[in-house]
Amino acid sequence: MRRSSRLPKDPNQLAYQIVKLSTEEEPKGKLENAQDVAQEAISAYLSLIGKKGGLKGGPARAKKLSAKKRSEIAKKAALSRWEK
């Protein structure tokens, strides 16, 4: 929110202005609402893509790694969990 005027120096008037500014609700226009809806749709879509990739990537990587390498990775993960 932009202020076009400075706040008053009188403590009572200053307190009144602060309360007024903090409790004022800015009306949402149609453009902002449309942007919010679009942003939610984009977020949901990207979330689905991320989950899909994660579900495919983990098993594919595990299948590609040797048993020795998987064991090393698991030991490193366990150590980092126990260090906390």
C-alpha angles and dihedrals in degrees: 000000000000123000117215093188135043122253116260122259095222107099094222094049090043091053090049092051093047092051091045092050094045095050098042116109118213112224114241115231126214091256094056091046091050090050091051092051091048091048091051091050092050092048092050092049094049090047091056092048091050093050092048092052093046092051091052099038101055099055092041091053092047091051091051096050124084120243091250093052092047089051092051091050091049092050091050091050092049092050092050091050093050094046091066 
